[in-house]
Amino acid sequence: MLSKRSLVGIRLSFQTLAVLFFMLIGVSAYAVDPAVASSDEAIAAGKTVFNANCKQCHKLDQKSVGPALRGITDRQSIAWAKSFIKNSQAVIASGDAYANALYKEYNNTVMPAHEFLSDGDLDNLLAYIEYGDKVDPTAAAATAGGDAAGAGAGGGIPSEYLTIILGVLVIVLLLILVVLGLIISVLTKYINKQDLSEDDKEFISQKSDVSKVFKSDAFIIIVTALVVALVAKTAIDGLYSVGVQQGYAPAQPIAFSHALHAGQYEIACQYCHTGVEIGKSANIPSANICMNCHTHIQNVGGKEGISPEIQKIYNAVDNNQPIEWVRVHNLPDLAYFNHAQHVAVGGIECQTCHGPIQEMEVVGQHSSLTMGWCIDCHRQTEIATEGNAYYDKLVQLHSTSKDALKVKDIGGLECAKCHY
C-alpha cells in the first residue's frame, strides 16, 4: 500500500488524522443518567442555582478552580453527586476513592458545603450541568466577537470561547498542511512516471529538510501569530478582572469565626448586622453588640480564663475605641445597592450573594459582584409576590403574561436603578 507523506516526511493515515483531530478539539461523549431531568424548566432553574453557588469555581466543560462538571452522572451515581455537592468533606472523610482522588488532584482544595440546597435544587442543578449551555464550536467561533462584551460583564471573556477559536485555527492550519502534503505526494508520483532528465530526477527525489521548515517565513509567522493570540487573551482576561476581588479574605483584628457563631450556634445574621433589613448597608456590629453575649461568655468551649480574642473586645470597650474591622465586600461608588430592598422586600437569603457564610472561619468574598453577575441574577430570579403587598399592583400589570414575574420585568435591568 502506498504511503502518503507530508512536507516533513511524516507518514499520514486516516486513523492518525482522526486521533489528532479528536485530541485537539477535546470532544467528550457522556452517557447521562436517564433519571436526570432534561426539561427547559429544570435546566433554567438549575442554571440559577449554578450561577449563585458554583460558577465561581466550576465550568461545565473545562477545568477551572475545580473539575469540569458535565458528565458527572456518567462518572458517578446521582446519589453520590448530591452527597458530594451537599458536603464534599464528609464524602472525602468516608474514604471514597473518587472523592479523595479529586481532593489530591486539586491540591487539597475543599469545596464549601451546600446543605441549604434542597433535593429539588440539586435535581435542577444536575439537569443544567448535563444538558445546559452546550457550546457549538463553529457557532461560538462565528459569534465570539459579538458576544464577548456581554460575557465580559460577568467577570471576563469566557476562556472556553477563545480556546475554541484557537483550537479551530490550529486544526485549519494542520488540515492545510495535510492537504499540501497529499498534493505533493500525488504530484511526485505522477512526475516520477514521466521521462525526466537526471537533474530533474535528482530534484524530485531530494529529501525534505526538517530544519528548513522551522526556519521558513511561514512557520515563523504562524508561531508568532499564536503567541500574540495567547498574550492578547491573557491580557484581555486580566483587564476584565480589574476591580474584581472575588476570593479576597483579609485577616481581621479579631479572629471572629462565622462558622462558630452563625454555624454552630446559629446566630442570625441580622442580630449582628442590624441594618440589613432597614437600610442600604449591612452595618458592621459595634463592640457593644459583641458584649451582649461576651459579658458572660469569656472563652470558647467552657475553657478557663479569658480568650485572647475576646480580651480584644473588652479592651476596645474599656478604651472606648472601635474595632477596626477590614471591609471585605466593597462596591464601587458608581453602583447603588440596597440591602433592605433585597433582604426585607425580596426575601433574598444572605448565602445567595455571600456564599455559605455559616461555614467560613475567615470571611472571604464568595461572588464576583460584577455588573454582569447582578444582571444575570435579575434576569433569572422570580419575585416572591405571594403575601407581599409591595408587589400587588405590579402583579396586576403583569397578569396578562404567561411567564413568571421576574426582577427584570419590574425595572431590574434599567441603568438608573443601580447607577444614579
N, C-alpha and C positions, 0 to 999 in steps of 0.2 A: 504493500500500500504506500502510495506516495505521501511523504510528509510535507507539511506546509511550514514555511519558516518566515519569521518576521524580519524586520530590518536588522535586528541584532542577533539573528540566528537562533531564536528561541522556538522550540517545537510547540506548535499550537494544535489543539484538538477541541472538539465541541465540549467534551467533559471539562477540560481545563478552563475554557471560557465561562462555562456555566458556573463552576465553583467560584471563579474570580468575581463574576457578576454578583452572586448572592452574598459573597463575603463583603463586597463594597457597600451594597445598599442595605445590608443588615435586616433583610426581611425575616420575620419570625411568624410561625403559624402556631396558634394555640387552640387547644380543644377546650372551649369554655364549658364549665359545668352547666348542664341544661337547666338546673334549678335557679340559675341567675336570671333575674328579670331582664327583659330587653325592650320594654315599653318606653316610649318617649317620656312619659311622665316620671318613671323611675329614674331614667338617665338624667333628666333635668334636675330632679330633686337630689340625686347623688352628686351632681356637679356642684351644687350649692354647698353640700357637706364637704366635698373635696376642697373647694376654694377656701372655705373657712378654717379647715383643720389640717389639710395635707399638702396643699400647693407649695408651701414654703420649703418643703424638704423633698418632695417627690414629683416626678413626671411620669406620664403614662408609659411612654415608650423609650425613655432614656434614663440612665443613671444620673442622679443628682447628689444631694446630701445623702439620700437613701436610694434603694434599688428602684428600677423601673417596675411599675405595678401591674401593667397589663399581663394577663396570663396567670395571675396568682391562683385562680381556681383550677387551673390545669396542673400547676405545680403542687398545690396543697388543697385540702378539702375546704369547703365553705366554713365549716365549724372552726377549723384551725385559723383561717384568715380572720374571722370575727374575734376569736380569742386573742390573737396577736395584736389586732388593732386596739382592742379594749385595754389590754395590759400586756405589752410585749415583755416586760421584765419578769412577769410570772411565768410566761411560756419559756423564756430563756432559763429561768431558775429550775424549771421542771426537768431540764436536761434534754429537751427536744433538739435533735441533731441539726435540723434545717435552721431553726432559730439561732442556735449557737454559731452555725457557720456564717449566717448574716452578721451576727454580732461581731465576729472576728474580722470579717471582710470589710466592715465599715468602721474599723478602728475603735471597737468597743463603744460605739455611739448608741445610746438607748433612746428609743422613740417614746415620747410622752404618752402616758395612758390616756384613753378616751372613754372612761367609764360612763361619762354623761351621754354618750350616743346610745340611742335606743336600738332595738333589733331592727326596726323599720329603717332607721337611718343607715345602719350597716348594710341592709339589703340594697338600698338605693345607691349607696357608695360603691358596692361591688358591681352593680349594674353599670354605673358610669365608668368604673375602671376597665371593665371588659368591653363595653360597647361604645363608650363616649369618645367624641373628638378624634376619630381615626383620620389620620392625615394621608391624603393622596400626594405622593412626592411630586408628580408632574404639576398638579394644581397648585401646590404650595410654592413651587419654583416660579410659576406664572404670576401668582398674586402676591408674592412676598413683598414686593415694593409697595403695593397699595395698603397692605395690612400691617406693615412694620411699625408705623407711627402709632396706630391704635393699640397694638400689642405692647409697644414700649411703655405706654402709660401705666401698665400694670407692673412695671419693675424691670424693663429692658426688653429688647427684641428676643423672642423665644429662640434659644440657641439651636433647637431642632430644625427650625426653618433654614438658618444659614448652613447648618451641617448638611441638610438635604441638598441645598443648592451646590455646595462644594462637591458633594458626592456625585451629583449628576454631571458636573463639569469634568470630574476625573473619569467617569465612565465614558463620556463622549470622546475625550482625548484618547483613551485606551482603544475604543472602537475604531477611531480614525487610524490609529497605529496598526491595529489588526488588519483593517481593510487595505492599507498601503502595503503591508507585508504580503497579503494574499495576491494583490495585483502584481507585485514584484516577482513573486513565485511563479505565477502563471506566465508572465512575460518572459521570464528567464527560460522556462521550459520550451516556450514557443520559439524563442530566438536560437536556442541550442540545436533545434532541428533544422535550422537553416544552414546554408553553405557559407561559412564565415572564414575570414582570414585568421591567421594565428594571433595577430594583435587583438582582434575583436574577441576571439575565444578567451584569451587571457584576461581581457577586461571583464567579460561576462562571468568568468569563474572565480574572480577575486573574492577573497573572504572579507566579511564585514569587520570593521574595526570598532569595537565597543567604545573605546576611549573617544573616538571621533564623535559619537552620538552625544556623549556627555559634554563635549566641548562645543557642540553646534549651537548656533544662534537660537534655533527653535527651542532646544532643551532649556537653555538659559532663560529665555522669555517665559516659558511655561512655569519653571520653578520660581522665577521672580514674581509672576502673577499670583501663584498660590501663596507665597509668603506674604505678599501685600494684602491678599484677601484675608488671611488669618490674622494679620496685625490689625487690619481695619475692623474685623469682627470683634477682636479683643478690646479695641479702643471704643467701639460703639457700645458694647456691653458695659464697659467701665463708665462711660458718660451717662448712661441711663441709670446707673446705680448711685450717682452722686446724690447725696442727701437722704439716701435710704439707709436707715440704721437698724434694719432687721437683725436680730440676734444680739443687739447691744445689751449687756448685762453688767453694769458697773458695780464695783464694791461700794457698800453703803457704810456710813459711820457707825451704825449698829447692825449687827448680823441678824436682822429680822427674817424669820422663816415663815413664808406664806404656807408652806407645806404643814408646819406645825399649827399655825393659828387658823387658817382657812380650811386646811385639810383635816388634820387630826381632831381639832377642837370645833370645827365647823362654824367659826365666827363669820357672820355675814359680811360681805364686802362693804355694805352700806353702813355698818356700825362704825368703821374707822373712816371711810371715805364718805363723809356725811353729805357733801354737796352733790352727790351723783344723781339724786332724784329731783333736786330742786334748782340746780344751777348749771351753768355751762361746763364748769370744771369739776372733776372728782378730786376735791382738795386733799392734800397730804395731811394726815392727822397730826395734831399737836401733841406734845408730851403729856398734856392733861388727859387726853383720851387714853393714852397708854396707862396712865396712873389709875384709871377706873378699875383696871384688873391688877396692875402690878403694885398697888398699895398693899395687897395681900399676897400676891404671888411673887416671890423673890428669887426663885430658882426653878430650874427645869426638872420635871420628874420627881419632885419632892426632895431634892438634894438639900443638904445643909448649907447655910450661909447665903450670900447674895451673889447671883451670877454676875460676872464682869460686864456682860452686855446689858443686863438690867440696871446695874450700877450706873451706866452711862445715862439712863433715863433719869435716875434720881439726881445725878449731877446737873443735868440740864434744868430740872425743876428748881433745884437749890440755887443755881446761879442765874436763874431767870433768862436762860439762853435757849433759843430754838435749836432743835436737832437739825443739822444741815444735811437733809436727805438729798441724794443725787437724783435728778429727774431722769426718768427712763424714756417715757413716751412724750415726744415733743413735735407738734405740728408746726409748719411754718406760719408766720404771721398773716400770710395772704389767705390762709384757709380758716374757715369758721366751722367749729364743731361744737354741738351742744349735747352734753351727756344726758340732761333731763329729757330732751326730745327722744332720745334713743332708748333710755332705760325706763323712764316712767310712762311715756306715751307709747313707744314702740314695743316695749316689753322685751328688749334685747338682753340676753344674758351677758355677763361680763366676759365669759370664756369665748364668746363669738369673736371678739376682737383681740382680747388679751391672752387667749390660749388657756391651757389647763393651769391657771394661776394657783389653784389649790395644791399643786404638786411641786411648785417651784421653791427650792431653798433660796436661790438668788433670782430675783425677778429680772427677766430679760424681755426685750421687745419681740413678741411672737409673730406678729403680722407685719407686712411691708408698710402699711399705712400710706400707700401711694394713692394718687387720684384714681388710677385705673382700678385699684383694689376696691376703693369706695364705690365707684360707679358700677362695678360688677355686682357688688352686694345690692345696690339699689335696683339693678335690673332683675335680680333673681329673687329677692326677698318679698314674700307675700305679707300683706299687712293683716295683723290680728285685729279685726274690726269688731268682733262679737263682744258685746257688753262694754264697748268703749264709745261713749257719746261724742268724743272728739271727731270721730270719722263718719258720723251719721249722714251728714249732707254729702260727703264725698261718695259714700256708698250709693246714695240715691242717684247721683250723677253718673255713676259707673254701672248702674243696674242693667243697661242695655247691652253691655259687653258680656260675652260668654267666658272670657278669661278672668282669672282671679285678680283682685286689686293688688297691685304691687307698688313699691315706693316710686318707681319711675312714672307711674300713672298720676301721681299727685305732686309732680314737680321735682322729683328726686334727681333729675338729670339737668335741671336748669342751672346755669352758671352762677346766677346771683344767690342761689341757696347756700353756697359754700364760699363764694368769692364776692364780697360785698364792698 
